[in-house]
Amino acid sequence: MTKILASTLVLLLISSFQGFSQKKAEVWRYEGPRFGIDLSRFLTPYLQTAKRNGWEIQADVPYKGNFFPTFEFGMQWFDDKRDGFHYKNNGTYARLGVDMNIVKFESMKDHDIVFIGARYGYSFFNQETDGIGYSNYWGTLTSSVPRRTMNAHWAELVFGMKGELFANFFLGWALRAKFPVSVSNDPNIKPYIIPGLGKTSTDVPFDFSIGLYYRFPIFKTKKLPKPIKVGTAKHPSENEENNRNNQRSSGTSR
């Protein structure tokens, strides 16, 4: 009997020591700056007859969980040669803005976002045209428009999402509506296309982009960001309505 009790006590002591030694793994939420490249810029040359090449890099940084200040920078070359003219345009552009996540994070490991955002854009570019042919009384003549350096400012509204494919790698897309603010005036020819802004044939150009990103998990926290509450108006609950009805009925009974 004594041996059985001793054995039982030893087993209890061993199990208790194992319980102390096996601590629960800490759950952390990792965040950090995210850098990526716009894949759609590499598809553009195959979607139109004109030669349009370029690249764009993007970056964002988390701020208070649901806000992401963003920076985007790119370059573009455009060359359109047709019967009657040859138009060339190239330059750089940059955008600065912020995105706001509008969906709730389901867990500490959930980093997928659906966002709305705003941007300020600036482009510095040049354009020129040669081989312009026209006919008159004396025959067919050719002319050219000399190279001119220009700039443009615009604002953007953005809607999109970024989903985590696997640890720290994200794939995302964004739909952009662009609102030109000011464009340099060329007395000879209006810019046909502006790097970063798009074609000037419409008052509000739209653009669609697809990006691949990598996040550097520099920061860690144990707090899950709270969802952003849109609007401040609250619907009264049934209890509040009942209380109001009771107060009204008691007032009339008096």
Rosetta silent file (secondary structure, phi, psi, omega in degrees, C-alpha in Angstrom):
SEQUENCE: MTKILASTLVLLLISSFQGFSQKKAEVWRYEGPRFGIDLSRFLTPYLQTAKRNGWEIQADVPYKGNFFPTFEFGMQWFDDKRDGFHYKNNGTYARLGVDMNIVKFESMKDHDIVFIGARYGYSFFNQETDGIGYSNYWGTLTSSVPRRTMNAHWAELVFGMKGELFANFFLGWALRAKFPVSVSNDPNIKPYIIPGLGKTSTDVPFDFSIGLYYRFPIFKTKKLPKPIKVGTAKHPSENEENNRNNQRSSGTSR
SCORE:     score description
SCORE:     0.000 S_00000001
   1 L     0.000  -42.172  179.942    0.000    0.000    0.000 S_00000001
   2 H   -63.297  -39.616  179.567    2.819    2.333    0.921 S_00000001
   3 H   -65.133  -38.588  179.891    4.538    1.647   -2.393 S_00000001
   4 H   -64.406  -43.270  178.535    1.346    2.434   -4.310 S_00000001
   5 H   -63.861  -40.962  179.630    0.921    5.755   -2.489 S_00000001
   6 H   -64.286  -42.871  179.147    4.564    6.647   -3.077 S_00000001
   7 H   -63.187  -41.545  179.074    4.308    5.832   -6.775 S_00000001
   8 H   -62.831  -41.832  179.231    1.144    7.908   -7.101 S_00000001
   9 H   -63.507  -40.931  178.717    2.817   10.875   -5.369 S_00000001
  10 H   -63.152  -43.079  179.668    5.831   10.645   -7.683 S_00000001
  11 H   -63.671  -39.759  178.089    3.587   10.623  -10.774 S_00000001
  12 H   -64.557  -40.648  178.919    1.682   13.663   -9.497 S_00000001
  13 H   -64.958  -41.998  179.948    4.916   15.550   -8.881 S_00000001
  14 H   -63.892  -44.238 -179.664    6.233   14.686  -12.357 S_00000001
  15 H   -65.286  -35.602  178.420    3.000   15.788  -14.046 S_00000001
  16 H   -68.265  -40.332  177.276    2.990   19.069  -12.101 S_00000001
  17 H   -64.790  -37.694  177.200    6.578   19.833  -13.093 S_00000001
  18 H   -64.828  -36.987  178.209    5.714   19.096  -16.734 S_00000001
  19 H   -64.391  -39.531  178.032    2.768   21.479  -16.479 S_00000001
  20 H   -69.411  -36.077 -176.301    5.025   24.256  -15.215 S_00000001
  21 H   -75.196  -30.862 -179.138    7.665   23.590  -17.866 S_00000001
  22 L   -91.389   88.347  177.376    5.194   23.517  -20.762 S_00000001
  23 L   -81.996  150.650  177.093    4.104   27.142  -21.065 S_00000001
  24 L   -68.605  137.060 -179.769    1.546   28.191  -23.620 S_00000001
  25 L   -65.911  132.653  179.730    3.056   29.667  -26.758 S_00000001
  26 L   -72.629  137.973  179.464    2.611   33.450  -26.879 S_00000001
  27 L  -101.072  119.443 -178.747    0.496   34.735  -29.735 S_00000001
  28 L  -116.541  152.090  172.373    1.888   37.865  -31.393 S_00000001
  29 E  -108.885  120.199 -177.023    0.596   40.025  -34.208 S_00000001
  30 E  -100.193  134.686  178.608    3.385   41.100  -36.554 S_00000001
  31 E  -137.446  165.174  178.585    3.183   44.300  -38.578 S_00000001
  32 L   171.009  176.949  179.785    5.565   46.422  -40.590 S_00000001
  33 L   -64.059  144.650 -177.463    6.202   48.376  -43.801 S_00000001
  34 E  -121.244  128.076 -179.280    5.003   46.708  -46.982 S_00000001
  35 E  -120.361  143.146 -178.722    6.754   47.130  -50.339 S_00000001
  36 E  -156.908 -179.168 -179.140    5.514   45.966  -53.712 S_00000001
  37 E  -133.580  143.270 -179.685    5.414   46.359  -57.454 S_00000001
  38 E   -82.623  110.520 -177.859    2.494   47.023  -59.790 S_00000001
  39 L   -73.075  -25.829 -176.153    2.214   43.989  -62.059 S_00000001
  40 H   -65.261  -25.071  179.483   -0.341   45.608  -64.361 S_00000001
  41 H   -64.538  -25.366  179.463    2.315   47.964  -65.790 S_00000001
  42 H   -84.472  -13.733  177.947    3.982   44.953  -67.412 S_00000001
  43 H   -91.140  -21.108 -175.725    0.711   43.885  -69.052 S_00000001
  44 H   -55.064  -43.751 -178.435   -0.062   47.278  -70.611 S_00000001
  45 H   -58.097  -23.418 -177.476    2.182   46.846  -73.712 S_00000001
  46 H   -92.263   -2.146 -175.873    0.114   43.804  -74.743 S_00000001
  47 L  -106.929    0.146 -179.773   -3.246   45.573  -74.411 S_00000001
  48 L  -151.045  160.892 -176.676   -2.782   48.417  -76.915 S_00000001
  49 L   -76.131  -35.030 -179.636   -1.124   49.120  -80.253 S_00000001
  50 L   -69.964  154.279  177.090    1.023   52.040  -79.047 S_00000001
  51 E   -81.364  110.891 -179.272    4.282   51.330  -77.251 S_00000001
  52 E  -132.437  109.107 -178.237    3.620   52.003  -73.585 S_00000001
  53 E  -124.850  157.554  178.034    6.127   50.739  -71.048 S_00000001
  54 E   170.421  179.477  177.406    6.829   51.565  -67.451 S_00000001
  55 E  -148.558  159.865  179.886    7.075   50.416  -63.872 S_00000001
  56 E  -149.571  132.533  174.627    5.673   51.420  -60.489 S_00000001
  57 E  -110.959  149.626 -176.506    6.682   50.620  -56.911 S_00000001
  58 E  -134.774  151.671  178.855    4.361   50.997  -53.932 S_00000001
  59 E  -150.308  146.268  172.342    4.796   51.099  -50.172 S_00000001
  60 E  -144.718  158.712 -178.633    2.596   51.463  -47.109 S_00000001
  61 L  -132.281  131.043  179.725    3.106   51.526  -43.345 S_00000001
  62 L   -70.314  140.788  177.588    0.492   50.516  -40.743 S_00000001
  63 E  -137.163  115.937 -179.018   -0.683   53.250  -38.391 S_00000001
  64 L    54.603   37.390  170.358   -2.988   52.463  -35.476 S_00000001
  65 L    83.102  -51.856 -171.829   -4.003   49.167  -37.033 S_00000001
  66 L  -111.129   -2.542  179.277   -6.457   50.278  -39.717 S_00000001
  67 E  -111.860  141.278 -176.146   -4.689   53.200  -41.406 S_00000001
  68 E  -135.854   91.926  171.384   -1.926   52.809  -43.993 S_00000001
  69 E   -57.186  135.819 -172.419   -0.011   55.889  -45.203 S_00000001
  70 E  -126.205  153.889  173.755    1.109   55.109  -48.751 S_00000001
  71 E  -141.472  134.176 -179.261    3.740   56.212  -51.250 S_00000001
  72 E  -134.126  138.821 -177.738    3.887   55.264  -54.927 S_00000001
  73 E  -142.251  140.262 -179.255    6.523   56.111  -57.525 S_00000001
  74 E  -158.762  173.575  176.258    6.872   55.175  -61.182 S_00000001
  75 E  -134.955  153.345 -178.742    8.121   55.945  -64.683 S_00000001
  76 E  -146.966  142.307  174.798    6.454   55.656  -68.089 S_00000001
  77 E  -124.978  131.205 -177.746    7.456   55.762  -71.761 S_00000001
  78 E  -130.700  130.487 -178.725    4.869   56.242  -74.489 S_00000001
  79 E  -141.516  112.291 -176.957    5.493   56.065  -78.241 S_00000001
  80 E  -123.895  111.926 -178.717    2.600   56.174  -80.711 S_00000001
  81 E  -115.205  117.777 -179.504    3.405   56.206  -84.426 S_00000001
  82 E  -132.731  177.220  176.413    0.525   56.423  -86.884 S_00000001
  83 L   -70.086  115.910  176.724   -0.171   57.729  -90.360 S_00000001
  84 L   108.614  -14.569  176.260    0.071   61.480  -90.099 S_00000001
  85 E  -166.723  162.335  175.696    1.946   61.912  -86.813 S_00000001
  86 E  -137.433  110.354 -174.660    4.463   60.442  -84.365 S_00000001
  87 E  -109.905  132.146  178.288    3.837   61.291  -80.683 S_00000001
  88 E  -128.488  142.053 -176.683    6.316   60.596  -77.880 S_00000001
  89 E  -152.497  135.142  175.538    5.877   61.135  -74.153 S_00000001
  90 E  -156.141  155.188 -179.838    7.860   60.027  -71.090 S_00000001
  91 E   173.035 -174.534  179.954    8.319   61.044  -67.483 S_00000001
  92 E  -118.998  162.490  178.530    8.104   60.186  -63.791 S_00000001
  93 E  -152.618  161.901  178.242    5.317   60.468  -61.255 S_00000001
  94 E  -147.785  149.844  176.540    4.632   60.058  -57.549 S_00000001
  95 E  -132.517  143.538  178.257    1.573   59.686  -55.341 S_00000001
  96 E  -133.448  133.448 -178.003    1.170   60.268  -51.631 S_00000001
  97 E  -173.137 -158.100 -178.852   -1.890   59.339  -49.603 S_00000001
  98 E  -149.755  143.624  174.554   -3.505   57.043  -47.045 S_00000001
  99 E  -112.007  148.013  178.635   -5.687   53.919  -47.096 S_00000001
 100 E  -125.162  122.432  177.498   -8.252   52.985  -44.450 S_00000001
 101 E   -71.685  132.822 -175.438   -9.252   49.381  -43.769 S_00000001
 102 L  -115.799    9.935  177.280  -13.046   49.005  -43.579 S_00000001
 103 L  -119.788  159.908 -177.210  -13.369   45.344  -42.531 S_00000001
 104 L   -85.282  135.730  172.520  -12.867   43.652  -39.171 S_00000001
 105 L   -74.918  128.718 -175.034   -9.778   41.549  -38.478 S_00000001
 106 L   -83.716  -25.101 -178.632  -11.008   38.099  -37.436 S_00000001
 107 L  -156.135  175.304  179.890   -7.883   36.966  -35.567 S_00000001
 108 L   -65.466  -23.953 -178.972   -4.339   37.944  -34.661 S_00000001
 109 L   -96.249    1.767  179.960   -3.111   36.230  -37.827 S_00000001
 110 L   -88.093  116.010 -179.912   -5.638   37.926  -40.097 S_00000001
 111 L  -122.034    8.521  178.758   -3.969   40.683  -42.154 S_00000001
 112 L   -72.246  136.900 -179.082   -6.347   40.846  -45.143 S_00000001
 113 E  -130.786  146.597  166.286   -7.749   44.328  -45.739 S_00000001
 114 E  -117.512  125.825 -167.951  -10.439   45.941  -47.868 S_00000001
 115 E  -133.122  156.298  165.113   -9.712   49.639  -48.088 S_00000001
 116 E  -119.461  149.359 -175.664  -10.774   53.009  -49.349 S_00000001
 117 E  -155.421  176.142  178.834   -8.163   55.699  -49.830 S_00000001
 118 E  -138.861  149.541 -179.244   -7.126   59.023  -51.254 S_00000001
 119 E  -137.251  151.266  164.825   -4.038   60.167  -53.146 S_00000001
 120 E  -113.193  127.409 -176.706   -2.321   63.341  -54.288 S_00000001
 121 E  -117.391  146.077  177.404   -0.444   62.813  -57.546 S_00000001
 122 E  -139.036  136.471  179.936    2.289   64.751  -59.320 S_00000001
 123 E  -130.270  138.587  176.249    3.893   64.055  -62.695 S_00000001
 124 E  -123.109  113.247 -171.006    6.942   65.592  -64.357 S_00000001
 125 E  -146.737  173.000  174.534    7.142   64.672  -68.041 S_00000001
 126 E  -136.917  156.338 -179.917    7.983   65.836  -71.563 S_00000001
 127 E  -142.632  155.827  175.772    6.337   65.365  -74.935 S_00000001
 128 E  -157.533  156.211 -178.949    7.145   65.955  -78.595 S_00000001
 129 E  -138.622  134.404  174.881    5.562   65.260  -81.962 S_00000001
 130 E  -138.688  173.237 -179.765    7.111   64.884  -85.393 S_00000001
 131 E    68.035   25.417  178.802    6.090   63.611  -88.775 S_00000001
 132 E   -74.939  116.682 -178.444    2.874   65.626  -88.716 S_00000001
 133 E  -109.103  135.898  176.903    1.580   65.542  -92.280 S_00000001
 134 E  -149.165  154.772 -176.138   -1.053   67.807  -93.766 S_00000001
 135 E  -113.239  145.770  174.002   -2.044   68.858  -97.263 S_00000001
 136 E  -145.540 -160.800 -175.431   -2.787   72.287  -98.698 S_00000001
 137 L   -62.115  -31.295 -176.425   -2.727   74.122 -102.041 S_00000001
 138 L   -91.780    0.740  178.171    1.028   73.594 -102.428 S_00000001
 139 E   120.659 -160.244 -179.154    0.933   69.860 -101.672 S_00000001
 140 E   -93.465  127.220 -179.675    1.665   67.622  -98.670 S_00000001
 141 E  -119.316  155.959  175.599    3.834   69.137  -95.952 S_00000001
 142 E  -121.369  147.110 -179.166    5.346   67.749  -92.770 S_00000001
 143 E  -143.297  178.355  179.600    5.917   69.558  -89.507 S_00000001
 144 E  -150.642  157.461  174.697    6.898   68.864  -85.895 S_00000001
 145 E  -111.459  121.824 -175.828    6.269   70.137  -82.359 S_00000001
 146 E   -64.060  160.579 -179.627    9.478   70.615  -80.358 S_00000001
 147 E   -63.694  136.482 -178.396   10.083   68.817  -77.092 S_00000001
 148 E  -137.912  134.144  178.071    8.472   70.522  -74.121 S_00000001
 149 E   -89.688  133.491 -174.411    8.760   69.797  -70.383 S_00000001
 150 E  -138.667  172.971  174.884    5.471   69.828  -68.481 S_00000001
 151 E  -147.349  163.242 -177.951    3.905   68.838  -65.146 S_00000001
 152 E  -147.779  148.219  175.583    0.505   67.833  -63.810 S_00000001
 153 E  -124.723  143.755  177.366   -1.294   67.620  -60.455 S_00000001
 154 E  -157.078  168.002  176.109   -4.314   65.463  -59.640 S_00000001
 155 E  -119.910  154.246 -178.610   -6.292   63.779  -56.847 S_00000001
 156 E  -133.678  145.472  165.634   -7.417   60.148  -56.615 S_00000001
 157 E  -112.011  133.510 -171.311  -10.084   58.106  -54.863 S_00000001
 158 E  -127.291  140.068  171.195   -9.086   54.472  -54.418 S_00000001
 159 E  -134.980  133.906 -179.313  -10.931   51.262  -53.544 S_00000001
 160 E  -173.529 -166.602  178.885   -9.244   47.879  -53.302 S_00000001
 161 E  -151.934  157.675  174.656   -8.022   44.981  -51.193 S_00000001
 162 E  -136.976  124.281 -178.779   -4.827   43.206  -50.174 S_00000001
 163 E  -118.940  142.519 -178.557   -4.837   39.561  -49.126 S_00000001
 164 E   -82.788  114.996  178.661   -2.029   37.550  -47.549 S_00000001
 165 E   -71.227  -52.857  171.189   -1.109   34.620  -49.814 S_00000001
 166 E  -152.603  179.432 -166.994    1.329   33.162  -47.293 S_00000001
 167 L   -43.666  111.692  172.384    3.496   34.559  -44.511 S_00000001
 168 L    73.832    0.590  176.475    4.230   38.244  -45.296 S_00000001
 169 E  -107.119  129.771 -174.983    3.455   37.960  -49.032 S_00000001
 170 E  -125.636  148.476  171.233    0.372   39.821  -50.293 S_00000001
 171 E  -123.568  134.138 -176.594   -1.536   40.091  -53.551 S_00000001
 172 E  -146.610  167.011  176.075   -3.834   43.061  -54.081 S_00000001
 173 E  -140.839  159.155 -179.677   -5.802   45.116  -56.563 S_00000001
 174 E  -149.381  139.283  173.795   -7.078   48.683  -56.655 S_00000001
 175 E  -108.420  129.171 -172.614   -9.593   50.662  -58.707 S_00000001
 176 E  -122.790  133.173  169.479   -8.741   54.362  -59.053 S_00000001
 177 E  -109.468  127.684 -171.621  -10.790   57.389  -60.083 S_00000001
 178 E  -116.519  136.212 -175.668   -8.547   60.350  -60.970 S_00000001
 179 E  -122.354  101.708 -179.925   -9.454   64.023  -60.903 S_00000001
 180 E   -59.560  136.864  178.474   -7.034   66.374  -62.748 S_00000001
 181 E  -104.771  -49.906  178.127   -6.306   69.591  -60.839 S_00000001
 182 E  -154.652  144.198  178.476   -3.821   71.382  -63.114 S_00000001
 183 E  -136.919  136.099  177.835   -1.790   70.559  -66.225 S_00000001
 184 L   -56.799  145.643 -177.507    0.894   72.660  -67.888 S_00000001
 185 L   -95.163  124.548  172.691   -0.295   74.363  -71.051 S_00000001
 186 L  -107.708  114.990 -176.044    1.375   73.529  -74.341 S_00000001
 187 L   -65.919  -15.534 -176.533    0.188   76.030  -76.995 S_00000001
 188 L   -93.740  -42.632 -176.122    0.937   73.561  -79.767 S_00000001
 189 L  -153.396  136.948  177.008   -0.585   70.266  -78.624 S_00000001
 190 L   -75.110  139.442  178.211   -2.534   69.000  -75.611 S_00000001
 191 L   -56.798  128.877  179.011   -0.881   66.070  -73.777 S_00000001
 192 L   -78.153  -34.928  179.578   -2.376   62.840  -75.072 S_00000001
 193 E  -147.155  145.803 -178.876   -1.310   60.871  -72.020 S_00000001
 194 E  -122.784  124.196  179.550    0.225   61.865  -68.658 S_00000001
 195 L   -54.884  128.643  179.724    2.441   59.443  -66.710 S_00000001
 196 L    87.551  -27.668  179.973    0.630   58.309  -63.580 S_00000001
 197 L   -97.765  -45.490  179.362   -2.604   60.047  -64.531 S_00000001
 198 E   112.800 -164.435 -177.916   -3.510   58.365  -67.814 S_00000001
 199 E   -71.641  145.369 -177.178   -5.169   59.484  -71.009 S_00000001
 200 L   -96.104   11.710 -178.132   -6.619   62.978  -71.130 S_00000001
 201 L   -75.179  -14.435  177.125   -9.502   62.081  -73.445 S_00000001
 202 L  -121.327  153.974 -179.524  -11.872   61.822  -70.431 S_00000001
 203 L   -70.763  -33.422 -179.908  -12.508   64.271  -67.603 S_00000001
 204 L  -127.243   90.428  178.674  -12.153   61.561  -64.915 S_00000001
 205 L   -66.228  143.375  174.316   -9.692   58.842  -65.968 S_00000001
 206 E  -112.047  150.890 -178.878  -10.078   55.423  -64.327 S_00000001
 207 E  -144.413  150.693  178.361   -7.273   52.986  -63.702 S_00000001
 208 E  -130.194  132.246 -177.075   -6.953   49.424  -62.411 S_00000001
 209 E  -132.122  150.969  176.403   -3.807   48.019  -60.842 S_00000001
 210 E  -126.924  127.485 -175.249   -2.652   44.638  -59.499 S_00000001
 211 E  -125.781  150.783  173.818    0.215   44.501  -57.017 S_00000001
 212 E  -118.023  129.723 -169.589    2.468   41.926  -55.362 S_00000001
 213 E  -131.961  155.561  171.323    3.852   42.936  -51.949 S_00000001
 214 E  -128.796  132.112  179.717    6.181   41.796  -49.188 S_00000001
 215 E  -103.629  133.782  175.214    5.789   42.954  -45.596 S_00000001
 216 L   -90.056  110.392 -175.149    8.753   43.275  -43.242 S_00000001
 217 L   -76.812   74.140 -174.980    7.473   42.008  -39.843 S_00000001
 218 L   -85.063  -41.469 -175.959    9.349   44.558  -37.751 S_00000001
 219 E   -99.967  147.987  175.153    6.737   45.416  -35.119 S_00000001
 220 E  -136.814  146.471 -176.978    4.849   42.997  -32.900 S_00000001
 221 E  -149.164  160.388  176.293    1.884   43.505  -30.621 S_00000001
 222 L  -105.142    5.383 -178.142   -0.649   41.496  -28.631 S_00000001
 223 L  -102.444  132.323  175.158   -3.518   43.853  -29.452 S_00000001
 224 L   -88.724  125.970 -179.268   -5.945   43.193  -32.278 S_00000001
 225 L   -56.498  136.480  178.512   -6.928   46.445  -34.053 S_00000001
 226 L   -78.725  143.049  179.008  -10.502   47.459  -33.342 S_00000001
 227 L   -65.596  147.575  179.763  -12.775   47.878  -36.376 S_00000001
 228 L   -78.881  130.467  178.621  -13.496   51.429  -37.470 S_00000001
 229 L   -88.700  119.347  179.525  -17.035   52.551  -36.734 S_00000001
 230 L   -92.481  117.048 -179.315  -18.543   54.333  -39.714 S_00000001
 231 L    90.427  153.562 -177.973  -21.087   56.925  -38.600 S_00000001
 232 L  -113.522  -12.799 -178.381  -22.079   58.032  -35.114 S_00000001
 233 L   -72.231  136.324  179.865  -25.857   57.614  -35.220 S_00000001
 234 L  -120.032  140.182  176.624  -27.192   54.714  -33.174 S_00000001
 235 L   -81.760  133.826  179.982  -30.551   53.016  -33.468 S_00000001
 236 L   -66.050  141.889  179.425  -32.393   52.866  -30.146 S_00000001
 237 L   -77.210  169.374 -179.930  -32.718   49.414  -28.677 S_00000001
 238 H   -63.568  -35.603  179.701  -36.010   47.780  -27.862 S_00000001
 239 H   -64.996  -41.087  179.356  -35.440   48.383  -24.139 S_00000001
 240 H   -64.008  -40.451  178.887  -34.920   52.095  -24.707 S_00000001
 241 H   -64.222  -41.037  179.128  -38.111   52.252  -26.763 S_00000001
 242 H   -63.977  -41.055  178.840  -40.035   50.410  -24.048 S_00000001
 243 H   -61.958  -40.909  179.481  -38.710   52.774  -21.389 S_00000001
 244 H   -65.779  -41.442  179.545  -39.824   55.764  -23.415 S_00000001
 245 H   -64.644  -38.281  178.653  -43.270   54.279  -23.963 S_00000001
 246 H   -64.735  -40.832  179.007  -43.592   53.556  -20.234 S_00000001
 247 H   -63.871  -39.631  179.712  -42.624   57.125  -19.356 S_00000001
 248 H   -65.836  -42.395 -179.286  -45.195   58.486  -21.778 S_00000001
 249 H   -68.064  -36.766  177.863  -47.940   56.261  -20.436 S_00000001
 250 H   -67.708  -33.983  179.130  -47.146   57.146  -16.812 S_00000001
 251 H   -68.829  -39.125  179.851  -47.224   60.842  -17.702 S_00000001
 252 H   -72.568  -29.957 -179.782  -50.625   60.609  -19.329 S_00000001
 253 H   -68.892  -27.291  178.176  -52.097   58.609  -16.434 S_00000001
 254 L   -71.611    0.000    0.000  -51.315   61.410  -14.051 S_00000001
